[in-house]
Amino acid sequence: MTALTDRPRKAPSRAAARSNRAARAAAPTSGRRSRKSTVLTIVMIVFTIYSFVPLIWLIVNATKSQPDLYSSFGLWFGKDFNLFQNIAQLFSYRDGIFLQWLGNTLLYVVVGAGGATLLATVAGYGMAKYDFPGKRAVFAIVLGAIAVPGTALAVPTFLMFSQVGLTNTPWAVILPSLISPFGFYLIWTYASEAIPTELLEAARMDGAGEFRTFFTISLRLLAPGVVTVALFAIVATWNNYFLPLIMLSDPTWYPLTVGLSQWSAQATGVGAQPIFNLVITGSLVTIIPIVAAFLVLQRYWQSGLAAGSVKQ
Protein backbone atom coordinates (compact mmCIF):
# COMPACT_ATOMS: atom_id res chain seq x y z
CA MET A 1 0.00 0.00 0.00
CA THR A 2 2.87 2.29 0.70
CA ALA A 3 4.28 1.83 -2.81
CA LEU A 4 0.88 2.45 -4.36
CA THR A 5 0.36 5.68 -2.47
CA ASP A 6 3.88 7.01 -3.23
CA ARG A 7 3.62 6.86 -7.02
CA PRO A 8 0.85 9.43 -7.43
CA ARG A 9 2.80 11.84 -5.27
CA LYS A 10 5.81 11.76 -7.62
CA ALA A 11 3.80 12.52 -10.76
CA PRO A 12 3.18 16.22 -10.02
CA SER A 13 6.85 16.79 -9.31
CA ARG A 14 7.84 15.31 -12.68
CA ALA A 15 5.26 17.46 -14.46
CA ALA A 16 6.49 20.52 -12.63
CA ALA A 17 10.08 19.73 -13.59
CA ARG A 18 9.11 19.37 -17.23
CA SER A 19 7.22 22.68 -17.17
CA ASN A 20 10.17 24.43 -15.55
CA ARG A 21 12.56 23.09 -18.17
CA ALA A 22 10.17 24.20 -20.92
CA ALA A 23 9.91 27.65 -19.38
CA ARG A 24 13.70 28.00 -19.13
CA ALA A 25 14.10 26.84 -22.73
CA ALA A 26 11.46 29.23 -23.97
CA ALA A 27 12.74 32.25 -22.06
CA PRO A 28 15.74 33.05 -24.31
CA THR A 29 13.62 32.50 -27.45
CA SER A 30 10.97 34.97 -26.35
CA GLY A 31 13.69 37.46 -25.51
CA ARG A 32 15.19 37.11 -28.96
CA ARG A 33 11.77 37.50 -30.56
CA SER A 34 11.05 40.66 -28.59
CA ARG A 35 14.43 42.13 -29.54
CA LYS A 36 13.82 41.30 -33.22
CA SER A 37 10.37 42.87 -33.18
CA THR A 38 11.77 46.02 -31.57
CA VAL A 39 14.42 46.37 -34.27
CA LEU A 40 11.86 45.78 -37.01
CA THR A 41 9.54 48.36 -35.44
CA ILE A 42 12.33 50.96 -35.42
CA VAL A 43 13.19 50.17 -39.03
CA MET A 44 9.54 50.49 -40.09
CA ILE A 45 9.23 53.82 -38.26
CA VAL A 46 12.31 55.14 -40.05
CA PHE A 47 10.99 54.04 -43.44
CA THR A 48 7.57 55.53 -42.67
CA ILE A 49 9.12 58.89 -41.81
CA TYR A 50 11.30 58.68 -44.91
CA SER A 51 8.20 58.04 -47.05
CA PHE A 52 6.03 60.75 -45.50
CA VAL A 53 8.54 63.60 -45.43
CA PRO A 54 8.23 64.37 -49.19
CA LEU A 55 4.43 64.26 -48.92
CA ILE A 56 4.47 66.59 -45.92
CA TRP A 57 6.82 68.93 -47.77
CA LEU A 58 4.46 68.95 -50.75
CA ILE A 59 1.38 69.67 -48.65
CA VAL A 60 3.07 72.41 -46.63
CA ASN A 61 4.59 74.20 -49.61
CA ALA A 62 1.36 74.05 -51.61
CA THR A 63 -0.04 76.53 -49.06
CA LYS A 64 2.69 79.13 -49.66
CA SER A 65 2.90 82.02 -52.04
CA GLN A 66 5.77 82.37 -54.50
CA PRO A 67 7.86 84.67 -52.20
CA ASP A 68 7.28 82.42 -49.16
CA LEU A 69 8.72 79.42 -51.00
CA TYR A 70 12.18 81.01 -50.93
CA SER A 71 11.99 82.85 -47.60
CA SER A 72 10.52 80.22 -45.22
CA PHE A 73 11.51 76.82 -43.87
CA GLY A 74 10.56 73.99 -46.25
CA LEU A 75 8.78 71.86 -43.65
CA TRP A 76 6.75 74.65 -42.11
CA PHE A 77 4.07 77.06 -43.26
CA GLY A 78 4.73 80.54 -44.59
CA LYS A 79 3.30 83.87 -43.55
CA ASP A 80 0.09 83.48 -45.56
CA PHE A 81 -2.12 80.46 -46.24
CA ASN A 82 -2.47 80.60 -50.03
CA LEU A 83 -3.66 77.07 -50.84
CA PHE A 84 -7.00 78.08 -52.31
CA GLN A 85 -5.46 81.01 -54.20
CA ASN A 86 -2.86 78.65 -55.67
CA ILE A 87 -5.54 76.18 -56.74
CA ALA A 88 -7.60 78.92 -58.38
CA GLN A 89 -4.51 80.24 -60.19
CA LEU A 90 -3.57 76.67 -61.20
CA PHE A 91 -6.87 76.04 -62.94
CA SER A 92 -6.96 79.45 -64.65
CA TYR A 93 -3.32 79.72 -65.75
CA ARG A 94 -2.94 79.79 -69.55
CA ASP A 95 -6.66 79.39 -70.18
CA GLY A 96 -6.94 76.31 -67.97
CA ILE A 97 -4.30 74.17 -69.67
CA PHE A 98 -3.91 72.16 -66.43
CA LEU A 99 -7.51 70.98 -66.70
CA GLN A 100 -6.84 69.88 -70.26
CA TRP A 101 -3.79 67.93 -69.10
CA LEU A 102 -5.90 66.35 -66.38
CA GLY A 103 -8.52 65.31 -68.93
CA ASN A 104 -5.83 63.83 -71.17
CA THR A 105 -4.42 61.82 -68.27
CA LEU A 106 -7.87 60.50 -67.37
CA LEU A 107 -8.38 59.50 -71.00
CA TYR A 108 -5.10 57.61 -71.10
CA VAL A 109 -5.87 55.89 -67.80
CA VAL A 110 -9.46 54.90 -68.56
CA VAL A 111 -8.76 53.59 -72.06
CA GLY A 112 -5.16 52.44 -71.65
CA ALA A 113 -5.13 51.06 -68.11
CA GLY A 114 -8.70 49.77 -68.40
CA GLY A 115 -7.93 48.00 -71.64
CA ALA A 116 -4.70 46.58 -70.23
CA THR A 117 -6.58 45.17 -67.24
CA LEU A 118 -9.26 43.61 -69.44
CA LEU A 119 -6.76 42.03 -71.84
CA ALA A 120 -4.55 40.76 -69.02
CA THR A 121 -7.53 39.23 -67.22
CA VAL A 122 -8.94 37.42 -70.25
CA ALA A 123 -5.56 36.24 -71.53
CA GLY A 124 -4.26 35.21 -68.10
CA TYR A 125 -7.41 33.24 -67.32
CA GLY A 126 -7.24 31.47 -70.67
CA MET A 127 -3.60 30.55 -70.14
CA ALA A 128 -4.32 29.22 -66.66
CA LYS A 129 -7.39 27.12 -67.40
CA TYR A 130 -7.02 25.95 -71.01
CA ASP A 131 -4.42 23.76 -72.69
CA PHE A 132 -3.27 24.40 -76.25
CA PRO A 133 -0.13 23.84 -78.34
CA GLY A 134 2.65 26.34 -77.74
CA LYS A 135 1.67 27.19 -74.18
CA ARG A 136 5.26 26.88 -72.92
CA ALA A 137 6.50 29.13 -75.71
CA VAL A 138 3.97 31.80 -74.72
CA PHE A 139 5.13 31.46 -71.11
CA ALA A 140 8.75 32.05 -72.15
CA ILE A 141 7.79 35.06 -74.28
CA VAL A 142 5.84 36.63 -71.41
CA LEU A 143 8.74 36.19 -68.99
CA GLY A 144 11.07 37.73 -71.56
CA ALA A 145 8.72 40.68 -72.02
CA ILE A 146 8.65 41.29 -68.26
CA ALA A 147 12.46 41.34 -68.16
CA VAL A 148 12.69 44.09 -70.81
CA PRO A 149 12.26 47.60 -69.32
CA GLY A 150 9.73 49.86 -70.94
CA THR A 151 12.25 52.63 -71.58
CA ALA A 152 14.25 50.27 -73.81
CA LEU A 153 11.21 49.88 -76.06
CA ALA A 154 10.29 53.56 -76.19
CA VAL A 155 12.53 54.52 -79.12
CA PRO A 156 11.60 51.49 -81.30
CA THR A 157 7.95 52.16 -80.51
CA PHE A 158 8.36 55.78 -81.55
CA LEU A 159 9.97 54.78 -84.85
CA MET A 160 7.20 52.27 -85.53
CA PHE A 161 4.43 54.76 -84.71
CA SER A 162 6.06 57.48 -86.79
CA GLN A 163 5.95 55.19 -89.82
CA VAL A 164 2.18 54.81 -89.52
CA GLY A 165 1.55 58.46 -88.62
CA LEU A 166 0.33 57.96 -85.05
CA THR A 167 2.84 60.16 -83.26
CA ASN A 168 1.51 63.31 -81.61
CA THR A 169 -1.90 61.66 -81.22
CA PRO A 170 -3.55 60.07 -78.15
CA TRP A 171 -3.15 56.62 -79.73
CA ALA A 172 0.62 56.93 -79.37
CA VAL A 173 0.13 56.76 -75.59
CA ILE A 174 -2.94 54.53 -75.40
CA LEU A 175 -1.85 51.64 -77.64
CA PRO A 176 1.44 50.88 -75.82
CA SER A 177 -0.41 51.11 -72.49
CA LEU A 178 -2.76 48.29 -73.52
CA ILE A 179 0.02 45.71 -73.20
CA SER A 180 0.84 44.64 -69.64
CA PRO A 181 3.03 41.50 -69.53
CA PHE A 182 3.30 41.69 -65.75
CA GLY A 183 -0.47 41.94 -65.34
CA PHE A 184 -0.92 39.02 -67.71
CA TYR A 185 1.54 36.91 -65.71
CA LEU A 186 -0.05 37.95 -62.41
CA ILE A 187 -3.56 36.94 -63.51
CA TRP A 188 -2.16 33.71 -64.93
CA THR A 189 -0.55 32.65 -61.66
CA TYR A 190 -3.46 33.91 -59.55
CA ALA A 191 -6.11 32.14 -61.62
CA SER A 192 -4.21 28.85 -61.36
CA GLU A 193 -4.66 28.86 -57.57
CA ALA A 194 -7.80 30.93 -56.98
CA ILE A 195 -10.17 29.08 -59.35
CA PRO A 196 -10.58 25.36 -58.64
CA THR A 197 -10.87 23.27 -61.77
CA GLU A 198 -13.58 21.20 -60.08
CA LEU A 199 -15.73 24.33 -59.79
CA LEU A 200 -15.49 24.99 -63.51
CA GLU A 201 -16.27 21.37 -64.32
CA ALA A 202 -19.34 21.49 -62.10
CA ALA A 203 -20.56 24.62 -63.91
CA ARG A 204 -20.07 22.94 -67.28
CA MET A 205 -21.97 19.87 -66.12
CA ASP A 206 -24.85 22.15 -65.15
CA GLY A 207 -24.96 23.45 -68.72
CA ALA A 208 -23.16 26.77 -68.32
CA GLY A 209 -21.15 27.96 -71.30
CA GLU A 210 -17.59 29.23 -71.15
CA PHE A 211 -18.55 32.90 -71.26
CA ARG A 212 -21.21 32.47 -68.59
CA THR A 213 -18.80 30.51 -66.41
CA PHE A 214 -16.17 33.22 -66.76
CA PHE A 215 -18.42 36.19 -66.00
CA THR A 216 -20.55 34.60 -63.24
CA ILE A 217 -18.00 32.44 -61.42
CA SER A 218 -14.40 33.00 -62.44
CA LEU A 219 -14.46 36.79 -62.57
CA ARG A 220 -15.74 37.02 -59.02
CA LEU A 221 -12.99 34.75 -57.75
CA LEU A 222 -10.45 36.77 -59.72
CA ALA A 223 -11.57 40.09 -58.21
CA PRO A 224 -8.52 40.62 -55.93
CA GLY A 225 -6.12 39.82 -58.76
CA VAL A 226 -8.00 42.00 -61.23
CA VAL A 227 -7.98 44.92 -58.79
CA THR A 228 -4.26 44.48 -58.22
CA VAL A 229 -3.56 44.50 -61.96
CA ALA A 230 -5.84 47.51 -62.39
CA LEU A 231 -4.01 49.48 -59.72
CA PHE A 232 -0.64 48.64 -61.20
CA ALA A 233 -1.87 49.69 -64.65
CA ILE A 234 -3.48 52.88 -63.33
CA VAL A 235 -0.36 53.95 -61.47
CA ALA A 236 1.91 53.09 -64.41
CA THR A 237 -0.24 55.02 -66.90
CA TRP A 238 -0.85 57.96 -64.57
CA ASN A 239 2.88 58.34 -63.85
CA ASN A 240 3.98 57.59 -67.42
CA TYR A 241 6.46 60.27 -68.46
CA PHE A 242 9.08 59.09 -70.95
CA LEU A 243 6.71 57.64 -73.54
CA PRO A 244 4.45 60.74 -73.81
CA LEU A 245 7.55 62.92 -73.78
CA ILE A 246 8.92 61.40 -76.98
CA MET A 247 5.56 60.69 -78.63
CA LEU A 248 3.84 64.04 -78.14
CA SER A 249 4.93 67.49 -79.28
CA ASP A 250 1.57 69.27 -79.04
CA PRO A 251 1.02 70.61 -75.48
CA THR A 252 -2.73 70.12 -75.85
CA TRP A 253 -2.18 66.33 -75.70
CA TYR A 254 0.28 66.35 -72.78
CA PRO A 255 -0.53 64.32 -69.66
CA LEU A 256 0.02 65.85 -66.24
CA THR A 257 3.52 64.44 -65.85
CA VAL A 258 4.89 66.05 -69.01
CA GLY A 259 2.98 69.29 -68.52
CA LEU A 260 4.20 69.82 -64.96
CA SER A 261 7.72 68.97 -66.06
CA GLN A 262 7.53 71.72 -68.69
CA TRP A 263 6.31 74.17 -66.06
CA SER A 264 9.13 73.16 -63.73
CA ALA A 265 11.69 73.81 -66.46
CA GLN A 266 10.15 77.25 -67.08
CA ALA A 267 10.18 78.05 -63.35
CA THR A 268 13.82 77.12 -62.72
CA GLY A 269 15.67 77.75 -65.99
CA VAL A 270 17.11 80.89 -67.54
CA GLY A 271 14.51 83.65 -67.50
CA ALA A 272 12.50 81.72 -64.89
CA GLN A 273 8.83 82.51 -64.58
CA PRO A 274 7.23 82.89 -61.11
CA ILE A 275 5.12 79.74 -61.38
CA PHE A 276 6.96 77.37 -59.04
CA ASN A 277 4.05 77.57 -56.60
CA LEU A 278 1.80 76.29 -59.41
CA VAL A 279 4.16 73.37 -60.03
CA ILE A 280 3.97 72.35 -56.36
CA THR A 281 0.19 72.84 -56.15
CA GLY A 282 -0.31 70.93 -59.40
CA SER A 283 1.81 68.06 -58.07
CA LEU A 284 -0.38 67.90 -54.97
CA VAL A 285 -3.56 67.87 -57.04
CA THR A 286 -2.07 65.19 -59.29
CA ILE A 287 -1.60 62.65 -56.48
CA ILE A 288 -5.13 63.01 -55.12
CA PRO A 289 -6.81 60.73 -57.74
CA ILE A 290 -4.21 57.99 -57.15
CA VAL A 291 -4.79 58.10 -53.40
CA ALA A 292 -8.56 58.02 -53.99
CA ALA A 293 -8.20 55.01 -56.30
CA PHE A 294 -6.28 53.09 -53.64
CA LEU A 295 -8.83 53.94 -50.95
CA VAL A 296 -11.76 52.90 -53.14
CA LEU A 297 -10.27 49.67 -54.48
CA GLN A 298 -8.52 48.39 -51.37
CA ARG A 299 -11.69 46.75 -50.06
CA TYR A 300 -11.49 44.28 -52.93
CA TRP A 301 -8.19 42.93 -51.65
CA GLN A 302 -9.53 39.90 -49.87
CA SER A 303 -8.05 36.48 -49.56
CA GLY A 304 -9.70 33.12 -49.55
CA LEU A 305 -12.62 33.96 -51.80
CA ALA A 306 -12.68 30.39 -53.07
CA ALA A 307 -12.55 28.84 -49.61
CA GLY A 308 -15.44 26.45 -49.12
CA SER A 309 -16.49 26.50 -52.75
CA VAL A 310 -15.25 22.91 -53.22
CA LYS A 311 -15.91 20.19 -50.70
CA GLN A 312 -12.94 18.15 -49.71
C-alpha positions as CSV (number, residue, x, y, z in Angstrom):
1,M,0.0,0.0,0.0
2,T,2.9,2.3,0.7
3,A,4.3,1.8,-2.8
4,L,0.9,2.5,-4.4
5,T,0.4,5.7,-2.5
6,D,3.9,7.0,-3.2
7,R,3.6,6.9,-7.0
8,P,0.8,9.4,-7.4
9,R,2.8,11.8,-5.3
10,K,5.8,11.8,-7.6
11,A,3.8,12.5,-10.8
12,P,3.2,16.2,-10.0
13,S,6.8,16.8,-9.3
14,R,7.8,15.3,-12.7
15,A,5.3,17.5,-14.5
16,A,6.5,20.5,-12.6
17,A,10.1,19.7,-13.6
18,R,9.1,19.4,-17.2
19,S,7.2,22.7,-17.2
20,N,10.2,24.4,-15.5
21,R,12.6,23.1,-18.2
22,A,10.2,24.2,-20.9
23,A,9.9,27.6,-19.4
24,R,13.7,28.0,-19.1
25,A,14.1,26.8,-22.7
26,A,11.5,29.2,-24.0
27,A,12.7,32.3,-22.1
28,P,15.7,33.0,-24.3
29,T,13.6,32.5,-27.4
30,S,11.0,35.0,-26.3
31,G,13.7,37.5,-25.5
32,R,15.2,37.1,-29.0
33,R,11.8,37.5,-30.6
34,S,11.1,40.7,-28.6
35,R,14.4,42.1,-29.5
36,K,13.8,41.3,-33.2
37,S,10.4,42.9,-33.2
38,T,11.8,46.0,-31.6
39,V,14.4,46.4,-34.3
40,L,11.9,45.8,-37.0
41,T,9.5,48.4,-35.4
42,I,12.3,51.0,-35.4
43,V,13.2,50.2,-39.0
44,M,9.5,50.5,-40.1
45,I,9.2,53.8,-38.3
46,V,12.3,55.1,-40.0
47,F,11.0,54.0,-43.4
48,T,7.6,55.5,-42.7
49,I,9.1,58.9,-41.8
50,Y,11.3,58.7,-44.9
51,S,8.2,58.0,-47.0
52,F,6.0,60.7,-45.5
53,V,8.5,63.6,-45.4
54,P,8.2,64.4,-49.2
55,L,4.4,64.3,-48.9
56,I,4.5,66.6,-45.9
57,W,6.8,68.9,-47.8
58,L,4.5,69.0,-50.7
59,I,1.4,69.7,-48.7
60,V,3.1,72.4,-46.6
61,N,4.6,74.2,-49.6
62,A,1.4,74.1,-51.6
63,T,0.0,76.5,-49.1
64,K,2.7,79.1,-49.7
65,S,2.9,82.0,-52.0
66,Q,5.8,82.4,-54.5
67,P,7.9,84.7,-52.2
68,D,7.3,82.4,-49.2
69,L,8.7,79.4,-51.0
70,Y,12.2,81.0,-50.9
71,S,12.0,82.8,-47.6
72,S,10.5,80.2,-45.2
73,F,11.5,76.8,-43.9
74,G,10.6,74.0,-46.3
75,L,8.8,71.9,-43.7
76,W,6.8,74.7,-42.1
77,F,4.1,77.1,-43.3
78,G,4.7,80.5,-44.6
79,K,3.3,83.9,-43.5
80,D,0.1,83.5,-45.6
81,F,-2.1,80.5,-46.2
82,N,-2.5,80.6,-50.0
83,L,-3.7,77.1,-50.8
84,F,-7.0,78.1,-52.3
85,Q,-5.5,81.0,-54.2
86,N,-2.9,78.7,-55.7
87,I,-5.5,76.2,-56.7
88,A,-7.6,78.9,-58.4
89,Q,-4.5,80.2,-60.2
90,L,-3.6,76.7,-61.2
91,F,-6.9,76.0,-62.9
92,S,-7.0,79.4,-64.7
93,Y,-3.3,79.7,-65.8
94,R,-2.9,79.8,-69.6
95,D,-6.7,79.4,-70.2
96,G,-6.9,76.3,-68.0
97,I,-4.3,74.2,-69.7
98,F,-3.9,72.2,-66.4
99,L,-7.5,71.0,-66.7
100,Q,-6.8,69.9,-70.3
101,W,-3.8,67.9,-69.1
102,L,-5.9,66.4,-66.4
103,G,-8.5,65.3,-68.9
104,N,-5.8,63.8,-71.2
105,T,-4.4,61.8,-68.3
106,L,-7.9,60.5,-67.4
107,L,-8.4,59.5,-71.0
108,Y,-5.1,57.6,-71.1
109,V,-5.9,55.9,-67.8
110,V,-9.5,54.9,-68.6
111,V,-8.8,53.6,-72.1
112,G,-5.2,52.4,-71.7
113,A,-5.1,51.1,-68.1
114,G,-8.7,49.8,-68.4
115,G,-7.9,48.0,-71.6
116,A,-4.7,46.6,-70.2
117,T,-6.6,45.2,-67.2
118,L,-9.3,43.6,-69.4
119,L,-6.8,42.0,-71.8
120,A,-4.5,40.8,-69.0
121,T,-7.5,39.2,-67.2
122,V,-8.9,37.4,-70.2
123,A,-5.6,36.2,-71.5
124,G,-4.3,35.2,-68.1
125,Y,-7.4,33.2,-67.3
126,G,-7.2,31.5,-70.7
127,M,-3.6,30.5,-70.1
128,A,-4.3,29.2,-66.7
129,K,-7.4,27.1,-67.4
130,Y,-7.0,25.9,-71.0
131,D,-4.4,23.8,-72.7
132,F,-3.3,24.4,-76.2
133,P,-0.1,23.8,-78.3
134,G,2.7,26.3,-77.7
135,K,1.7,27.2,-74.2
136,R,5.3,26.9,-72.9
137,A,6.5,29.1,-75.7
138,V,4.0,31.8,-74.7
139,F,5.1,31.5,-71.1
140,A,8.7,32.1,-72.2
141,I,7.8,35.1,-74.3
142,V,5.8,36.6,-71.4
143,L,8.7,36.2,-69.0
144,G,11.1,37.7,-71.6
145,A,8.7,40.7,-72.0
146,I,8.7,41.3,-68.3
147,A,12.5,41.3,-68.2
148,V,12.7,44.1,-70.8
149,P,12.3,47.6,-69.3
150,G,9.7,49.9,-70.9
151,T,12.2,52.6,-71.6
152,A,14.3,50.3,-73.8
153,L,11.2,49.9,-76.1
154,A,10.3,53.6,-76.2
155,V,12.5,54.5,-79.1
156,P,11.6,51.5,-81.3
157,T,7.9,52.2,-80.5
158,F,8.4,55.8,-81.5
159,L,10.0,54.8,-84.8
160,M,7.2,52.3,-85.5
161,F,4.4,54.8,-84.7
162,S,6.1,57.5,-86.8
163,Q,6.0,55.2,-89.8
164,V,2.2,54.8,-89.5
165,G,1.5,58.5,-88.6
166,L,0.3,58.0,-85.0
167,T,2.8,60.2,-83.3
168,N,1.5,63.3,-81.6
169,T,-1.9,61.7,-81.2
170,P,-3.5,60.1,-78.2
171,W,-3.1,56.6,-79.7
172,A,0.6,56.9,-79.4
173,V,0.1,56.8,-75.6
174,I,-2.9,54.5,-75.4
175,L,-1.9,51.6,-77.6
176,P,1.4,50.9,-75.8
177,S,-0.4,51.1,-72.5
178,L,-2.8,48.3,-73.5
179,I,0.0,45.7,-73.2
180,S,0.8,44.6,-69.6
181,P,3.0,41.5,-69.5
182,F,3.3,41.7,-65.8
183,G,-0.5,41.9,-65.3
184,F,-0.9,39.0,-67.7
185,Y,1.5,36.9,-65.7
186,L,-0.1,38.0,-62.4
187,I,-3.6,36.9,-63.5
188,W,-2.2,33.7,-64.9
189,T,-0.6,32.7,-61.7
190,Y,-3.5,33.9,-59.6
191,A,-6.1,32.1,-61.6
192,S,-4.2,28.9,-61.4
193,E,-4.7,28.9,-57.6
194,A,-7.8,30.9,-57.0
195,I,-10.2,29.1,-59.3
196,P,-10.6,25.4,-58.6
197,T,-10.9,23.3,-61.8
198,E,-13.6,21.2,-60.1
199,L,-15.7,24.3,-59.8
200,L,-15.5,25.0,-63.5
201,E,-16.3,21.4,-64.3
202,A,-19.3,21.5,-62.1
203,A,-20.6,24.6,-63.9
204,R,-20.1,22.9,-67.3
205,M,-22.0,19.9,-66.1
206,D,-24.8,22.2,-65.1
207,G,-25.0,23.4,-68.7
208,A,-23.2,26.8,-68.3
209,G,-21.1,28.0,-71.3
210,E,-17.6,29.2,-71.2
211,F,-18.6,32.9,-71.3
212,R,-21.2,32.5,-68.6
213,T,-18.8,30.5,-66.4
214,F,-16.2,33.2,-66.8
215,F,-18.4,36.2,-66.0
216,T,-20.5,34.6,-63.2
217,I,-18.0,32.4,-61.4
218,S,-14.4,33.0,-62.4
219,L,-14.5,36.8,-62.6
220,R,-15.7,37.0,-59.0
221,L,-13.0,34.7,-57.7
222,L,-10.4,36.8,-59.7
223,A,-11.6,40.1,-58.2
224,P,-8.5,40.6,-55.9
225,G,-6.1,39.8,-58.8
226,V,-8.0,42.0,-61.2
227,V,-8.0,44.9,-58.8
228,T,-4.3,44.5,-58.2
229,V,-3.6,44.5,-62.0
230,A,-5.8,47.5,-62.4
231,L,-4.0,49.5,-59.7
232,F,-0.6,48.6,-61.2
233,A,-1.9,49.7,-64.7
234,I,-3.5,52.9,-63.3
235,V,-0.4,54.0,-61.5
236,A,1.9,53.1,-64.4
237,T,-0.2,55.0,-66.9
238,W,-0.9,58.0,-64.6
239,N,2.9,58.3,-63.9
240,N,4.0,57.6,-67.4
241,Y,6.5,60.3,-68.5
242,F,9.1,59.1,-71.0
243,L,6.7,57.6,-73.5
244,P,4.4,60.7,-73.8
245,L,7.5,62.9,-73.8
246,I,8.9,61.4,-77.0
247,M,5.6,60.7,-78.6
248,L,3.8,64.0,-78.1
249,S,4.9,67.5,-79.3
250,D,1.6,69.3,-79.0
251,P,1.0,70.6,-75.5
252,T,-2.7,70.1,-75.8
253,W,-2.2,66.3,-75.7
254,Y,0.3,66.4,-72.8
255,P,-0.5,64.3,-69.7
256,L,0.0,65.9,-66.2
257,T,3.5,64.4,-65.8
258,V,4.9,66.0,-69.0
259,G,3.0,69.3,-68.5
260,L,4.2,69.8,-65.0
261,S,7.7,69.0,-66.1
262,Q,7.5,71.7,-68.7
263,W,6.3,74.2,-66.1
264,S,9.1,73.2,-63.7
265,A,11.7,73.8,-66.5
266,Q,10.2,77.2,-67.1
267,A,10.2,78.1,-63.4
268,T,13.8,77.1,-62.7
269,G,15.7,77.7,-66.0
270,V,17.1,80.9,-67.5
271,G,14.5,83.7,-67.5
272,A,12.5,81.7,-64.9
273,Q,8.8,82.5,-64.6
274,P,7.2,82.9,-61.1
275,I,5.1,79.7,-61.4
276,F,7.0,77.4,-59.0
277,N,4.1,77.6,-56.6
278,L,1.8,76.3,-59.4
279,V,4.2,73.4,-60.0
280,I,4.0,72.3,-56.4
281,T,0.2,72.8,-56.1
282,G,-0.3,70.9,-59.4
283,S,1.8,68.1,-58.1
284,L,-0.4,67.9,-55.0
285,V,-3.6,67.9,-57.0
286,T,-2.1,65.2,-59.3
287,I,-1.6,62.6,-56.5
288,I,-5.1,63.0,-55.1
289,P,-6.8,60.7,-57.7
290,I,-4.2,58.0,-57.2
291,V,-4.8,58.1,-53.4
292,A,-8.6,58.0,-54.0
293,A,-8.2,55.0,-56.3
294,F,-6.3,53.1,-53.6
295,L,-8.8,53.9,-50.9
296,V,-11.8,52.9,-53.1
297,L,-10.3,49.7,-54.5
298,Q,-8.5,48.4,-51.4
299,R,-11.7,46.7,-50.1
300,Y,-11.5,44.3,-52.9
301,W,-8.2,42.9,-51.7
302,Q,-9.5,39.9,-49.9
303,S,-8.1,36.5,-49.6
304,G,-9.7,33.1,-49.5
305,L,-12.6,34.0,-51.8
306,A,-12.7,30.4,-53.1
307,A,-12.5,28.8,-49.6
308,G,-15.4,26.4,-49.1
309,S,-16.5,26.5,-52.7
310,V,-15.2,22.9,-53.2
311,K,-15.9,20.2,-50.7
312,Q,-12.9,18.1,-49.7
